[in-house]
Amino acid sequence: MIVHPTIAGLREALAAQPRIAFVPTMGNLHEGHVALMRIAREHAPCVVASVFVNRLQFGPNEDFDRYPRTFDEDCEKMREAGVDLVFAPGEREFYPAPQSCFVQPHPAQADILEGAFRPGFFRGVATVVTKLFNIVRPQVAVFGKKDYQQLMIVRNLTRELALPIEIVAGETVRAADGLALSSRNRYLSAGERLQAPQLVRLLREMRTEILSGAGDYPRMEREALENLTAQGWQPDYIAVRKRLDLQSPAAHDSSLVILAAARLGPTRLIDNLEV
């Protein structure tokens, strides 16, 4: 495995590669990231991962400076996962001048759910992903379903910009008790970690109710929010949406997903379950 800190060095190393699979990350890797890298290995003989904490997707009161940088440990995980090349630029390499050109997803995609609580987040995501795609020029890129709205936006921008990249989705990797693996889980106290799986248990109960024929989604969402609040959480949203575009479904719609975001103490957790 070779680490490249510069765009020119990475492009030179990739020039002769006939097929590339790419996994973008912000580092602080866990088994969920490793699973995506193993999926990438199934799709191409050359696997590239990036490690770059993207300032553009952090709001003014979010944890850009606090975000864990664990590059040495990350390299061990990437090496074990079979990554061939790591793109690990510094901020000046990636943004040599203040970014003035942005990729702005449609508000119907970017200003709902996560975007409603994190204004500008998906503009930052779409911009950095498009720039990474232009640098790496992969034929395949792998993203996790845990960040479901991000996956939808990346799929849409790839299609609408006619980028010759296949977007492959990796299933959410969970701990034994069901908690979705996340870099932010390390912020949970011991007591909060025991309480955290309540979120996925609630989503599973909602999925069971939907599969049994229930179609009053506003009632289900309202009761789920009240349930979490009563247990000391601070929920942002729990929403039943269509998988395709994350818009509100009619009672007869199928191919649904339940999405949730809530704070447990100072830690904000997100999760989703397809129905």
N, C-alpha and C positions, 0 to 999 in steps of 0.2 A: 504494500500500500504506500502510495506517494502523496504527500501533502503539497498542494500548490497554493501559495498566498497571492498570486497575481493572475489577472485575466489572461495576459499574454502567455504566461507559462502553461496555464491550463489548456488554452486553445492549441498550443503547440503539441502538448502531450496527447490531445484528442484528435489531432488532424488525421491520423491514419486509422482511426477506429471506425469499422463499418456500421456498428450499431451500439447505441449507448442507452442505458437505463439510468434515470436520475432520481435521487431522493433529496429534496431540500429540507434542511432542518435549521433550528436556531441553537442546536447543541443541547447540553444537559440531557443526554440521551438516556432512554429507558428501553425496556423490552418491546414497547410499541414501535419505536423507531427501528429497532433491530429487525422486527418482523417485516417492516416495509422494505428494508434493504435485502432481506432474503427473497421477498417477492420480486424485487428488481433483478436479482440474479437469475431468476427463471425466465426473464424476458430479453436478456442481452448478455453478450460475453464481457462487456465492459460496464461496470457499475460505478457511478459517480455520486458522491454525497457532498452536500455543502453544509458548512457550519458558519452561520452569520446571524447575529442578533440584529434584526432590522429595526432601526429607530423609527422608521416611518409608520409602523403599525402600533406604536405605543402612544397612548394619550398623555396629556400633560400631567395627570395624576396617577399614571400607571408605573409599572415596576421595571422600566428599562435598565436603570443603574443597578437594581436589586436582582435582576434576572441572573440566575447562576451561570457562571462560565466554568466549565469543567472539561477543558479541551483534552488534557492527557487521558482522562478516563474515557472520554468520547472516542478517542482514537483506538483504544483497546477494544471497545465494543464494535467499532466499524471494521477493524481488522478481523475480528472473530466472525463478523457477518459476511465477510468476503468482498468488502468494498475495495475497488482498485485505486481510485483517485479521490482525494478529498480537496474540495475548493474551500479554503478558509481565509478569505480576504479580510484585511483590516477595513475600518470604516472609510479611510481616505482612499483606499484602493477601489472600493465599491462605489463610493460617492465622492469623486475627486473635486466636485463642486456641488453646492447645494442643489438638490434635485428640484427642477422647475417643470419637468414634464412628468405627468402622472397618467396611470391607467385607472379610469373611473368607471366601475361597474354601474349598471343602471340602478337607480334608487330602489326600484321594486325588489331587487336582489340584495342590495348592500345596506339599505337603511332600515331593515327589519331585524327582529330577533337580536343577534349579537351586534349588528350595526346600529340598532336603536340605542343600545347602552354603551357602545364604544364608537362614537362618531369618528369617521375617517379611517377606521381600522381596515376595512376591506379595500379602500383606495391604496393603503400602504401594502397590503398583501398582494393585490393585483399588480402593483407596480414592481415590487421586488421579484415576484414570480416571473413576470414577463421579462425582466432584465436577466434573471438567472437562465431562463430558457434561451435567450439570445446569446448568452455567454457559453453555455454548455452545449446547446443544440442537440438535445437528446431525441431519440425516436419514441421513447417511453418515459413517463414520469409517474411516480407512485406517491399517492397521498392517502392519509388515513381517514376512515369514516368518522372517527371521533370528532373531528372538526368538520361537521357535515355541511354547514353553510359555506365554509371555505372551499370544500370539495366541489360544491355546485358552482361557485363563482369561477373556480379555475377551469372546470369543464366548459362553462359557457364562454369564457374569454378565449380559450383555445379554439373552440368551434367558430366563434364570431370573427376572430382575427385570422382564421384559416391557417393556424399553426400546425405543421405536420408532426404532431405529437399525440400519441395515444395516452390518455389519462387512465391509470389503473388504480382502483380503490382497494385499500387494505382494511380488513375488519378491525374493529376496536379490540385492543388487547386489554384484558381485565385481570385484576388480582383474584385470588381464590374466593374472596367474599363479594366479588362483583364490581368493585370500584374500578372505573376506567383509569388506566395508567396515564399519568400526566406529570410533566415537570413541576407543576405547582403543588403536587401532593406532598412534597417535602415540607411545605409550609404548615401543614396540619399538625396540631399538637397530638399527643397520644390519645387523649379523650376524643378529639375531633376525628381522628382517623377511625376510631371505632364507630362513630356516628355517620361517617361519610357514605357508607353503602346504602343508607336510607334513600338516597336520591335514585339509584338504579332500581331499588325495590319498588319505589313508587311508580317509576316508568313501566316496570314489568306488570304491575297491577293494572295500569291504564291499558297496556297492550292486551292483556287478557280480557278486559272488559270490551274493548273494541272488537276483538276476534269473536267474542260471544254475541256480537250483533249490536252493541250500543252505538248510537250515532249522535248523541248530544254532547259534542265536543266542548262547547263553552262551559257546560256544567262540570264536565270532567276536569277541565283546566282549572276552573275556580276552586273546586274541592281539593285538587292537588296542591294549589298554592296555599290554601288555608291549612292543609295538613303540614306542609313544610314549615310554615310560619309558626304554627303551634308547637313545633319541636325545636324552635330556636333558630331556624335558618332565616336568611334574608333573600327570598327568591326574586330574581329579575323577571323570568318568564318560564312558563311551562306551556307548550303549544303543540297541538296536533296539526300537521301540515302535509301537503302533497310533496312527495319526494322530488318530483321533477323540478319544481320552481319555488317550493316552500311557501306557497300561497295557501290561504285557508281553504279547506276542502268542503265540498257539499257532502250531505249525508250518504250519497251513493258512491262517492269516490273511493277507489282502492289505491294501493301502492302509497301508503302513508308513512310518516315518520313522526315520532314524538321527540321534541327537543326541549332541553331544560338548561337553565343557568341559575345558580344560587350561591350565595355566600354562606360559608360555615366559619364563624369567627371572621378573621381577616382574609380568608382564602376563598377565591371564587372558583367554583367547579362547574364544568359543563359536561353534558352527556346527552345521548340520544339512543333511541331504539327504533328500528324499522318495524313496521307492522305488515 
